[in-house]
């Protein structure tokens, strides 16, 4: 099941993006539904928060513990991540840029992506208590985002304002199999929806090689180079906290971009 759009929107989208420009999810899901996260459905919001918290803090897949490297370096538990994600979703879900995958029979959320309308002038919140370590990640990522803003403004000759770009912040799935394809399908929903809403592009901070591979090979994202021709990325080895991330897991976090208006690609 896919997001519902009227025929004119789908025709408009097909005229903009053809098969060589975006790779649709190669797997079909007869047992799942995909939909925008309704901020008024408390059970679904909590389900999305649980899904993302588990995905980032760690899930067991075939006896292997899989977690997001930066979250692992910050020693954040599933409980800590749930507190953060639930609060975050309650702030941004009303922007209608978050999506969930649900099991058709149980209604349980098994996949989610949390995205927001990017505002370059918005100040980052200062988190306290058990989730205070996330401030370290915010500072690290905000430096990359600032470089992206300068790059876009330099290449386009215009100042970035709100309601122009989507920031893809978190994605995760808790199925034992098809995890990446669930996320790809959710990103596909976002791409079509963001295009129809008039956004220029979507950017993400890819924190590990698997994220880079999935985003670039399946979802049409590409790396961004700044005004000096350097890739916009942060090396974990040069950070006082994230240097604890094993090199075999990940070495850097990089900005990836998916244009929705190819005349304004960066």
N, C-alpha and C positions, 0 to 999 in steps of 0.2 A: 504493500500500500504506500502511496506517495502523497505528498502534500497536494491539496486540491487547488487548482488554478483554472481560470476560465480559458477558453480556446484562444482568445486574442492575445493573452499574455504568453501562452506557449508558442504561438506562431511568432510573436515578436522576439521571444527568446531564441527560437530556432534560426531566425534570420541573423541573429547576432553571433551565435556560437554553433559551429558545425562539428561534425564528429572528429575532426582532426585537432580541434582546439581544446576539447575537454574529454577526458576518458570517464565515461559513466561506470558505475559500480558493476563489475563483471558477475556478481552473484545476486540472485533473486531471493527474496525472503517472503515465503508464504506464511510463515509463523510469526512474523513481526509486523508492527505498524510503525510508521514514522510520522511525527507531527511536531508542530511548534509547541514549545512549553508554555502552557497557560498559567500565568502567575496567580490566578485565582483558584487553581486546583492544588491545594496544600499537599495532598498525598503524592501527587506527581512531582511537585517541587522537592519534597523530601526524598522521593525515590531517585531523582536526578542527582541530588546532593550526595546520597549514599553511593550511587554508581561512580561518580567522579572521585569521591574521597577514597573509595576502595581502589580505583584504577591508579590514582596518584600515589597513595601511601603503600600500596602493594596488594597483589592478588596472587594466589597460587595456581599455576597452570602446569599440569602434568608434573607436579613435584618441584617446579621451579618458581621462585619468588620473583615477580616482575613488578617493578615500581618506577616512578619517575625519578631520574637521577638527582635533580636539584632538591626535591622533597626528601629523598633518602638522606642526602647530605645535611639537611637541616634537622634530621631526626624527628620528623613530624609523624605522629601516629594517625591511624584511620579516624579516631575520635577528634583529633585536632583538625584534620583536614575537613571533616564533616562540619565542624563549627564554622570554619572559614567559608567553605563552599555554600553552605546553606545561607549564610549571611550575604554572600556575594550574589547569589541567585535572587534573593529577595529584593536586591537593589536593581539588578539589570534585567530581570525577566520581563518586566513591563515594556522593555524596548522591542520585544518580539523578535529577538535574534538568537534565541536559544532553542534547541531541538532535542527531542528524545525518541528513542526506540523502545517500544513496549512489546512484551510477550503477548501474543494475540489472545491466549487462553487465560492467563493469570492477570494480565494488566500490569505486571511488574516492569519497572524501567530497567533495561539491560544495556542501554547505551545513551550517551548524552554529549552534547557539545554546548559550551557556554561562551557566547560571543557578545560583544557590546558595540554600540555606536562610539567610535573613537573621537575623543575630544582632547586635542593636544594641550589645551589650557587648563584641563582639570587637574587638581592637586591630588596626589596619592594619599589614601588614608593611612594613618599610623595605627597599626594593630597592637594590641596589648595582650598580656596573659600568655597562655600556652601557644597562641598562634603568632606571637610577636616575631619569631624567627622568619616569618613570611616577609617581613619588612626588608630583610636582606635580599630576598629574591626580587622584590619590587624594585629596589635600588639598582640591582644588576640589569633587570629587563628594561627599566626606564631609560637607562643610558643608550641601549640599543634602539629603543623607540624614538629617542631624541635625534639620533643619527638618521633614522628613517625620515622623520619630519623634515630635517634640513635637506635631505636628498630629494624628497618629493618637491619641496618648494623651489629648490635650485633647478631641477629638471623641468618642472612645469611652469615656473615663473609666477606661481600664484601661492598665496598663503593658505594653509590648510585650515578648514573650519569644521565644526561638528556636522554630522549628517552627510559626510562625504566618504568615509572609509570605515570598514568593519574590522574590529580587532578580535580575532579568534583566540581566545584565552585558554580554554581547557577542553579536552575531549577524552572520552574513555568508554570502555565497554567491559562488561563482566562475564560475557559468555566464554566458555572454554574453547570454542572454536569460532571462526568467522569474525573475530574481534575487529580486525582492521577493516573488514568490509562493511561492518555495521557503521563504523566511524566514517568511512568513505561515503556511504549512503546519506548519512546525516550532513556531511559537508556538501554533498550534491544538493540537498534540500536548501542549505544556506546560500549556495551560489545562485540558484534560480531566484530565491526569495530576495536576496540582496540586490540582484540585478533589476528585478521588477520594482524595487523600492527606490531605484535611482542612485545607488552607491557606486563609487568609482572603482573600488577595489577592496580586497580583503588581505590582511597580513596576519601572520602568526609568528610566534617565537618557537622554533623547532629545537627541542632540547636534547635530541639524540638522533643517531643515524636512521633508526626505524621511522621516526616521525618525518625526517627529511625525505626518505624514500617513498613513503606513502603519499605525502603531500605533493611531491613533484611528479611521480609516475602515474598516479591515479587522479589527482585533483587539479592539475594544471598550475601549481605554484612554481615559482622560480626564485632563485637567490637574488638578493638586491645588492648592487654595488654603489658605494657612496660617491661623492663628488670627486674623490681622489682615485676612483677606480678600485677601491678596496671593498671586499665583501663585508657586509654589516653583520658582525658576529662578535661574541665574547668568548674568550678561551678560558676554560675552567682552571687550567693550570696556573693562570695569572691571578686567580681570585683567592683571597685568604680563607674562604670557607669551602667553595666549590672545587678547590684543588684536591679535595679528598675523593672526588669521583674517579673511580678507576678508569684508566685510559681505554681499556677494552670495552667499557660500557658506553662512554661518550667523552669527547674532548672539547666540545664547544656547543654554544647555543647560537643559532643563526636566524636572521629575519628572512622569511619567505613571503612572497607576494603573489596574489592571484588577481590580475586586472579584470575588471568588469567593463571597462571602456578601453579598447586597445589603442585608441588615439592618445590615451594618457598613461600608457604603460611606462613603468620605470625600470 
